[in-house]
Amino acid sequence: MSQPLTVAVIVPPMTQLNAPYAALPALCAWVRRLGHDALGLDLSLRTALALFSPDGLRRIFDAVAAQGEPDDATALLLDQRRRYEQVIVPVIAFLQGREPGLAGRIVRQSFLPAGPRAAEADAEQEAALFRGKLDEQDRYQEAAEQGRVLVDLELSD
């Protein structure tokens, strides 16, 4: 048999983040069964963790602030910069399953910064709560589905 190789198996950036990418460990196992070394790199997860980190947020906010006069939504985002920077570490820990007790704080609208669309969604959610249709876990799940868990940000030209 020839000399064993070291093979890098890479998940590219911005691949689905809400579930593990099953091909990475499967391909690494297959390469190892062939007698080679395998190095699995999830660049999608690494990119997301770099963006959603204190340094990543700092760089994003600095770049947005440097764009000049912001529109109303961007001004709101910039006004809440400190809050985003304060919650990013615990929120990522929650999403990684290391802080499950944070769920109760996340569903309370005062914990996470809220974007301009949050008021409308909150009114709908409060109406459902009044009717007794949502418990705390349902509130978190609904907030996550509406994309309000980490940021409420629209990207536009």
C-alpha positions in Angstrom: 0.0 0.0 0.0 1.2 3.5 -0.7 1.9 6.1 1.9 -1.2 7.3 3.8 -2.5 10.7 2.8 -4.0 13.4 5.0 -7.3 14.4 3.5 -9.1 17.6 4.4 -12.9 17.3 4.3 -14.4 20.8 4.3 -17.9 22.0 4.8 -17.9 25.4 2.9 -19.0 28.6 4.5 -22.7 29.5 4.8 -24.0 25.9 4.6 -27.1 25.1 6.6 -26.4 26.1 10.2 -29.5 24.7 11.9 -28.4 21.1 11.8 -25.1 19.2 11.7 -23.8 18.6 8.2 -23.9 14.8 8.2 -21.6 14.3 5.2 -18.5 15.6 7.1 -18.2 12.8 9.7 -19.3 10.2 7.1 -16.7 11.2 4.6 -14.0 11.4 7.3 -14.9 7.9 8.5 -14.8 6.6 4.9 -11.3 8.2 4.3 -10.1 6.6 7.6 -11.4 3.2 6.5 -9.3 3.5 3.4 -6.3 3.9 5.7 -5.7 7.6 5.4 -5.8 10.4 7.9 -8.9 12.7 7.7 -9.2 16.3 8.9 -12.8 17.5 9.1 -13.2 21.3 8.9 -16.7 22.9 9.2 -16.0 26.3 7.8 -19.7 27.1 7.8 -19.8 26.8 11.6 -16.5 28.6 12.0 -17.7 31.5 9.8 -20.9 31.8 11.8 -19.1 31.8 15.1 -16.7 34.4 13.9 -19.5 36.7 12.7 -21.6 36.2 15.8 -18.9 36.9 18.3 -17.9 40.1 20.1 -15.1 40.8 17.6 -17.3 39.9 14.6 -20.1 42.1 15.8 -17.7 44.9 16.5 -16.3 44.7 12.9 -19.9 44.6 11.4 -21.1 47.5 13.5 -17.9 49.5 12.6 -18.5 48.8 8.9 -22.2 49.8 9.1 -21.4 53.0 11.0 -18.8 53.9 8.4 -21.4 53.9 5.6 -22.7 57.4 6.4 -26.1 58.6 7.3 -28.2 55.6 8.3 -31.9 55.0 7.5 -34.3 54.5 10.4 -33.8 50.7 10.7 -30.0 51.0 10.6 -30.0 53.8 13.1 -32.1 51.6 15.5 -29.6 48.8 15.0 -26.6 51.1 15.7 -28.4 52.5 18.8 -28.6 49.0 20.2 -25.0 48.0 19.5 -24.1 47.7 23.1 -27.0 45.4 23.8 -26.1 43.1 20.8 -22.5 43.0 22.1 -23.7 42.1 25.6 -26.0 39.2 24.6 -24.1 37.6 21.8 -21.9 35.3 24.0 -24.8 33.9 26.1 -27.1 33.5 23.1 -24.5 31.5 21.2 -24.0 29.4 24.3 -27.7 28.8 24.4 -27.9 27.9 20.7 -25.0 25.4 21.3 -26.9 23.8 24.2 -24.6 25.1 26.9 -27.1 27.5 28.5 -30.5 25.9 28.3 -31.8 28.0 31.2 -31.5 31.1 29.0 -34.7 30.2 27.1 -36.9 31.9 29.6 -34.9 35.2 29.4 -34.8 35.0 25.6 -38.6 35.0 25.2 -38.9 38.0 27.4 -38.7 40.9 24.9 -36.4 42.9 27.2 -33.5 40.5 27.0 -32.7 40.6 23.2 -32.5 43.8 21.2 -35.5 44.2 18.9 -35.7 45.5 15.4 -38.4 47.5 13.8 -40.5 44.5 12.8 -40.6 43.2 16.4 -43.4 45.5 17.6 -45.9 44.0 15.1 -44.8 40.5 15.9 -45.1 41.2 19.6 -48.7 42.4 19.2 -49.6 39.2 17.5 -47.9 37.1 20.1 -49.5 38.9 23.0 -52.9 38.4 21.4 -52.1 34.6 21.2 -51.0 34.6 24.9 -54.2 36.4 25.9 -56.1 33.6 24.2 -54.0 31.1 26.1 -52.4 29.5 23.0 -48.7 30.0 23.7 -46.6 28.9 26.7 -43.0 30.1 27.2 -41.3 27.5 25.0 -43.8 28.2 22.2 -42.9 31.9 22.5 -39.2 31.1 22.0 -39.9 28.8 19.1 -42.1 31.5 17.4 -39.5 34.1 18.0 -36.9 31.8 16.4 -39.1 31.1 13.4 -39.5 34.8 12.9 -35.8 35.3 12.9 -35.8 37.5 16.0 -33.6 35.3 18.2 -30.2 36.8 17.3 -31.0 39.8 15.2 -33.9 41.4 13.4 -32.0 42.8 10.5 -32.9 43.3 6.9 -30.0 43.6 4.4 -30.6 45.9 1.5 -28.5 47.8 -1.0 
